[in-house]
């Protein structure tokens, strides 16, 4: 079994790398990225100032005043990581290539060979470094003890007409996906983990709750339909199931809000949200919080899980009908075993094998969240965050969303294998 898990984990890396490389390249090459958006915001701000300044508006409308200086454009590229080739950006994102942080600009006079610069704090004291220029005009950073720094590096950016050198002192460190750093959101100006954590919990709550309800309802319902095959109950339940299956979950959620939401004829449930506003939530007792959470969760959970009801119920019913016609079932009846024992001990265990094989895929889909359902019910969940990040070209959140979804799907495959081996005695890990 240990060998099996080692092989499965090793097979994850090609899938993970292939998925991330493809999406990373598409994001980096797609127009309208964060760099273009930042340049557009600056140009629009310059245009607005020019219009307020009267005569300056003519220069800006002609295009001259809205052009960014080369230094500003270079700084924007450095901030968003576009100052390096795409392969380096991908390795930096993984954490396999040093990332440049804490930039400090320095300037050298033509005859100056060293300069002292404050670059940060250490042990509560100002940390100064000494930057020297060698004969080849390369910059070397020394610490307080006059030894070359292993933390800070420096490069010469450009030389002006007077021969004055402009350089950048920066700190290098390995920080990326493999080191647990998902980056910082361009939109929220916060670490991606802090942005995703509360939203992931919301989607996890709805997804796992809907999945649990689907299994405890659909498996018994499929068994009941198989045992009553051809009966009025089987026909009526099939009609209801397939009608519900034909309606998308987000559309059904909209119908629920119209019929049962606040302000409707049956004003039973709130119009949306994960729970009551925080000002109200904090005043509730423990029982009041439970009731409030259920009050807000009932309609979204129904919309979340309605799509899996038909597939899982029919899969359970057809699997049980197929197994009931097998020779080993007829043999069990011939030996005098009761119908209850034959059905529940032998037939059902083999009938849930197809359902068990797909449990990992279901986990990956539901935990990723559903943007449409979250949008309909105004739930700030994981799926809605990922979709909005794509529209906003928020690369750190988009790539982190991809990583989490890919890992969940890969881990889900292992869970499917374990579940399949648990219910099927013919499968063994070797």
C-alpha positions in Angstrom: 0.0 0.0 0.0 2.9 2.3 0.7 4.3 1.7 -2.7 0.9 2.6 -4.2 0.8 5.9 -2.5 4.3 6.8 -3.5 3.5 6.1 -7.1 0.3 8.1 -7.0 2.1 11.1 -5.4 4.9 10.9 -8.0 2.3 10.9 -10.8 0.8 14.0 -9.3 3.8 16.2 -10.3 3.5 15.9 -14.1 -0.3 16.7 -13.8 0.3 19.6 -11.5 3.2 21.0 -13.6 1.3 20.6 -16.8 -1.8 22.3 -15.6 0.0 25.2 -13.9 2.4 25.8 -16.8 -0.5 26.0 -19.3 -2.6 28.4 -17.2 0.4 30.4 -16.2 1.5 31.0 -19.8 -2.1 31.9 -20.9 -2.4 34.4 -18.0 0.9 36.0 -18.7 0.2 36.4 -22.4 -3.5 37.5 -22.2 -4.1 41.2 -22.8 -5.5 43.5 -20.1 -3.2 42.2 -17.3 -2.3 44.0 -14.1 0.5 45.9 -15.8 -1.8 47.3 -18.5 -4.4 48.1 -16.0 -2.0 50.0 -13.8 -0.7 52.0 -16.8 -4.3 52.8 -17.9 -5.1 54.0 -14.4 -2.1 56.3 -14.3 -2.8 57.6 -17.8 -6.4 58.3 -16.9 -5.3 60.1 -13.7 -2.9 62.2 -15.8 -5.6 63.0 -18.3 -8.0 64.1 -15.5 -5.3 66.3 -14.0 -4.6 67.8 -17.4 -8.3 68.6 -18.0 -8.4 70.3 -14.6 -5.2 72.2 -15.5 -6.8 73.8 -18.6 -4.1 74.3 -21.2 -2.4 71.1 -20.2 -5.3 69.1 -21.5 -4.4 69.7 -25.0 -1.0 68.1 -24.5 -2.5 65.0 -22.8 -5.2 64.6 -25.4 -2.5 64.5 -28.0 -0.8 61.7 -26.2 2.3 63.4 -24.9 1.3 64.0 -21.3 -0.2 60.5 -20.8 3.0 58.6 -21.8 4.7 57.1 -18.7 8.4 57.9 -18.1 10.7 54.9 -18.7 11.7 54.8 -15.0 8.0 54.5 -14.0 7.3 51.8 -16.5 10.4 49.9 -15.4 9.2 50.2 -11.8 5.8 48.9 -12.7 7.3 45.9 -14.5 9.5 45.1 -11.5 6.5 45.4 -9.1 4.4 43.0 -11.2 7.3 40.7 -12.1 7.3 41.4 -15.8 10.9 42.5 -15.8 12.0 38.9 -16.2 11.4 36.2 -18.9 8.3 34.0 -18.5 10.3 30.9 -17.5 11.9 32.9 -14.6 8.5 34.2 -13.5 7.1 30.7 -13.4 10.1 29.4 -11.4 9.8 32.4 -9.0 6.1 31.6 -8.6 6.9 28.0 -7.8 9.6 29.1 -5.3 12.5 27.4 -7.2 14.1 30.7 -8.3 15.0 33.6 -6.0 12.5 36.4 -5.7 13.7 40.0 -5.5 12.2 41.9 -2.7 12.8 45.2 -0.7 14.1 47.4 -3.5 16.2 50.4 -2.6 17.4 52.8 -5.3 21.0 54.1 -5.1 22.9 56.6 -7.1 26.7 56.9 -7.7 28.6 59.9 -8.8 31.1 59.2 -11.6 34.0 59.3 -9.2 32.3 57.6 -6.2 33.1 54.0 -5.5 31.1 53.3 -2.3 27.9 54.4 -0.6 26.2 53.6 2.7 22.5 52.8 2.5 19.8 52.0 5.0 18.0 48.9 3.8 15.9 47.8 6.8 15.9 47.0 10.5 17.4 44.1 12.4 17.0 43.5 16.1 15.2 46.8 16.4 18.1 48.8 15.0 18.6 50.4 11.6 20.4 48.0 9.3 22.9 49.7 7.0 24.9 48.1 4.3 27.9 49.3 2.3 27.7 49.1 -1.5 30.9 49.2 -3.4 31.6 49.5 -7.1 34.5 47.5 -8.5 36.6 48.1 -11.5 34.1 46.4 -13.8 31.3 48.7 -12.4 29.7 45.7 -10.7 28.1 46.4 -7.3 29.0 44.4 -4.2 27.0 44.7 -1.0 28.8 44.4 2.4 27.2 44.1 5.8 28.3 45.8 9.0 31.2 43.3 9.5 32.6 44.3 6.1 31.9 40.8 4.7 29.9 40.3 1.4 26.2 40.0 2.2 24.4 36.8 1.5 21.0 38.5 1.9 21.3 41.6 -0.2 22.5 42.0 -3.8 22.8 45.0 -6.1 22.8 45.7 -9.8 23.4 48.8 -11.9 20.3 49.8 -13.8 21.5 52.6 -16.1 24.0 55.3 -16.6 22.9 58.8 -17.5 24.6 61.3 -19.8 26.8 62.7 -17.0 28.0 59.3 -16.2 26.0 59.0 -12.9 25.1 55.4 -12.1 21.7 54.4 -10.9 21.5 51.1 -9.1 19.0 48.9 -7.2 19.8 47.1 -3.9 17.4 44.2 -3.3 16.9 41.2 -1.1 16.7 37.8 -2.6 14.8 34.9 -1.2 13.1 31.7 -2.3 9.4 32.2 -1.8 6.6 30.6 -3.8 4.1 27.8 -4.0 6.5 25.1 -2.7 7.4 27.3 0.3 3.8 27.9 1.2 3.6 31.5 -0.2 0.7 32.0 -2.6 1.6 35.6 -3.2 -0.2 38.8 -2.6 -3.4 39.8 -4.3 -3.2 42.8 -6.7 -6.9 43.7 -6.0 -7.0 43.3 -2.2 -3.4 44.2 -1.4 -3.3 41.3 1.1 -1.7 37.8 1.1 -3.7 35.4 -1.0 -4.1 33.0 1.9 -5.9 35.6 4.0 -8.2 36.5 1.1 -9.0 32.9 0.4 -9.3 31.4 3.9 -12.8 32.7 4.9 -14.2 32.1 1.4 -12.9 28.6 1.2 -14.6 27.8 4.5 -17.9 29.0 3.1 -17.7 26.8 0.0 -16.4 23.9 2.1 -19.5 24.2 4.3 -22.0 24.3 1.5 -20.2 21.7 -0.6 -19.7 19.0 2.0 -23.1 19.6 3.5 -24.7 19.2 0.0 -22.6 16.2 -0.8 -23.5 14.5 2.6 -27.2 15.1 2.0 -27.0 13.8 -1.5 -25.5 10.5 -0.4 -27.9 9.9 2.5 -30.9 10.7 0.3 -30.0 9.3 -3.1 -28.6 5.9 -2.0 -31.7 4.9 0.0 -34.0 6.4 -2.7 -32.1 4.4 -5.4 -32.5 1.2 -3.4 -36.2 1.9 -2.8 -36.7 2.6 -6.6 -34.9 -0.6 -7.5 -36.9 -2.8 -5.1 -40.1 -1.1 -6.4 -39.1 -1.1 -10.1 -42.1 -0.4 -12.3 -44.4 0.7 -9.5 -46.2 4.1 -9.4 -43.7 5.3 -6.8 -40.8 4.5 -9.2 -42.5 6.3 -12.0 -43.5 9.4 -10.0 -40.1 9.7 -8.3 -38.3 9.4 -11.7 -40.4 12.2 -13.1 -39.6 14.5 -10.2 -35.9 13.6 -10.3 -35.4 14.2 -14.0 -37.4 17.4 -14.0 -35.2 18.7 -11.1 -32.1 17.5 -12.9 -33.0 19.4 -16.1 -33.0 22.7 -14.2 -29.6 24.2 -13.4 -28.9 24.7 -9.8 -28.4 28.5 -10.1 -31.7 28.8 -12.0 -33.5 26.7 -9.4 -32.0 29.0 -6.7 -33.5 32.0 -8.4 -36.9 30.3 -8.4 -36.5 29.5 -4.7 -35.7 33.2 -4.0 -38.8 34.3 -6.0 -41.1 31.9 -4.2 -39.7 31.8 -0.7 -37.3 34.7 -0.4 -37.9 37.9 1.6 -40.7 40.0 0.2 -42.3 37.2 -1.7 -45.7 35.7 -1.0 -44.1 33.0 1.2 -41.6 35.1 3.1 -39.8 32.2 4.7 -36.1 32.5 3.9 -33.7 35.5 3.5 -32.8 36.7 0.1 -29.1 35.7 0.4 -25.9 35.8 2.3 -24.0 33.2 4.2 -25.4 34.4 7.6 -26.9 37.5 9.2 -24.7 40.7 9.2 -21.9 40.6 11.8 -23.6 43.2 14.0 -26.6 40.9 14.3 -24.6 37.6 14.4 -22.5 38.6 17.4 -25.6 39.3 19.5 -27.1 35.9 18.9 -26.8 33.0 21.4 -25.3 29.7 20.3 -28.7 28.2 19.5 -29.6 31.4 17.7 -26.5 31.2 15.6 -27.3 27.6 14.6 -30.8 28.6 13.6 -29.6 31.6 11.7 -27.0 29.6 9.8 -29.5 26.9 8.9 -32.0 29.6 7.9 -29.6 31.1 5.4 -28.2 27.7 4.2 -31.3 25.7 3.3 -32.0 27.2 -0.1 -28.3 27.4 -1.3 -27.7 23.7 -0.2 -30.8 22.6 -2.2 -29.6 24.5 -5.3 -26.0 23.2 -4.7 -26.9 19.5 -4.6 -29.9 19.2 -6.9 -27.8 18.4 -9.9 -26.3 15.3 -8.4 -29.6 13.9 -7.2 -30.7 12.4 -10.5 -27.3 10.9 -11.5 -26.6 9.3 -8.2 -30.1 8.0 -7.7 -30.3 6.4 -11.1 -26.8 5.0 -10.8 -27.7 3.3 -7.5 -31.0 2.0 -8.9 -29.5 0.6 -12.1 -26.5 -0.9 -10.2 -28.8 -2.7 -7.8 -31.1 -4.0 -10.6 -28.1 -5.3 -12.4 -26.7 -7.1 -9.4 -30.1 -8.6 -8.5 -30.0 -10.4 -11.8 -26.5 -11.9 -11.3 -25.9 -15.6 -10.7 -24.5 -15.2 -7.2 -27.8 -13.5 -6.1 -29.9 -16.4 -7.4 -27.5 -18.8 -5.7 -28.0 -17.0 -2.4 -31.8 -17.2 -2.8 -31.5 -20.9 -3.6 -29.6 -21.5 -0.4 -32.5 -20.2 1.5 -31.2 -16.8 2.5 -33.8 -14.1 3.3 -34.4 -11.3 0.8 -33.3 -8.7 3.3 -30.0 -10.4 3.9 -29.3 -11.0 0.2 -30.1 -7.4 -0.8 -28.5 -5.6 2.0 -25.5 -7.8 2.6 -24.5 -8.9 -0.9 -26.3 -6.9 -3.7 -26.0 -3.4 -2.2 -22.3 -3.6 -1.5 -21.5 -4.4 -5.1 -24.0 -1.8 -6.3 -22.3 1.2 -4.6 -19.0 0.5 -6.4 -19.7 2.9 -9.2 -20.7 5.6 -6.7 -17.6 5.0 -4.6 -15.3 5.3 -7.7 -16.6 8.9 -8.3 -16.5 10.2 -4.8 -13.1 11.9 -5.3 -14.3 13.8 -8.4 -17.4 14.9 -6.6 -15.2 16.3 -3.7 -13.1 18.3 -6.1 -16.1 19.8 -7.8 -18.1 20.8 -4.8 -15.2 22.2 -2.8 -14.2 24.4 -5.7 -17.5 26.1 -5.3 -20.2 27.3 -7.8 -19.9 30.8 -9.0 -23.4 31.0 -10.3 -25.1 29.7 -7.1 -22.9 32.0 -5.0 -23.8 34.9 -7.2 -27.5 34.2 -7.1 -27.5 33.9 -3.3 -25.0 36.7 -2.8 -22.5 34.4 -1.0 -18.9 35.5 -1.0 -17.5 32.0 -1.6 -14.5 30.4 -3.1 -15.9 29.9 -6.6 -17.1 33.5 -6.9 -13.6 34.7 -5.7 -11.9 32.6 -8.4 -14.1 33.8 -11.2 -13.8 37.5 -10.1 -10.0 37.1 -10.0 -10.0 36.0 -13.6 -12.0 39.0 -14.6 -9.8 41.4 -12.6 -6.6 39.7 -13.9 -5.6 39.1 -10.3 -2.9 36.5 -11.2 -1.9 35.5 -7.6 -5.5 34.6 -6.7 -6.2 32.9 -10.0 -3.1 30.7 -9.8 -3.7 29.9 -6.2 -7.2 28.9 -7.0 -5.9 26.7 -9.8 -3.3 25.1 -7.4 -5.9 24.3 -4.8 -8.5 22.9 -7.2 -5.8 20.7 -8.9 -4.5 19.4 -5.6 -8.1 18.7 -4.4 -8.8 16.7 -7.6 -5.5 14.8 -7.3 -6.2 14.0 -3.7 -9.8 13.1 -4.6 -8.5 10.5 -7.0 -6.6 8.8 -4.1 -9.7 9.0 -1.9 -11.7 7.4 -4.8 -9.2 4.5 -4.9 -9.3 4.0 -1.2 -13.1 4.0 -1.1 -13.3 1.7 -4.1 -10.9 -0.8 -2.4 -12.9 -0.6 0.8 -16.2 -1.6 -0.8 -14.8 -3.9 -3.5 -13.0 -7.0 -1.9 -11.5 -7.8 -5.3 -9.3 -4.7 -5.2 -6.1 -4.7 -3.2 -3.2 -2.3 -3.0 0.0 -4.1 -4.0 
